[in-house]
Amino acid sequence: MGAAERDVPERTAHAPGYSVIGCEPAQANDAYLSLKTGELQPLESSDTIADGLRAPLAPRTFAILRRELAGVLLVSETEIIGRCGCCGSG
């Protein structure tokens, strides 16, 4: 269940009263799966236009995400392209 489908707890000490929610491509969803299972998951696919997220999640980064994020939302390639205005779509 993604963060948008449940109540998001207050999790961040940096901004009391606010929650930090991550976002990643559905086609490169290792952070989402790692947070959902509580264990670092391998990157099964990196076929995404979001090239900065094509690398696997490192243990140190995972620990930070577990501590700071209230959840992770998944987005489609169409949503990424539509929101960033890249690839001549926008």
HELIX and SHEET records of a PDB file:
HELIX    1   1 ALA A    3  GLU A    5  5                                   3    
HELIX    2   2 ALA A   26  ALA A   28  5                                   3    
HELIX    3   3 ASP A   30  THR A   37  1                                   8    
HELIX    4   4 ASP A   51  LEU A   53  5                                   3    
HELIX    5   5 PRO A   59  GLU A   68  1                                  10    
HELIX    6   6 GLU A   77  CYS A   84  1                                   8    
SHEET    1   A 2 VAL A  20  PRO A  25  0                                        
SHEET    2   A 2 LEU A  69  VAL A  75  1                                        
END                                                                             
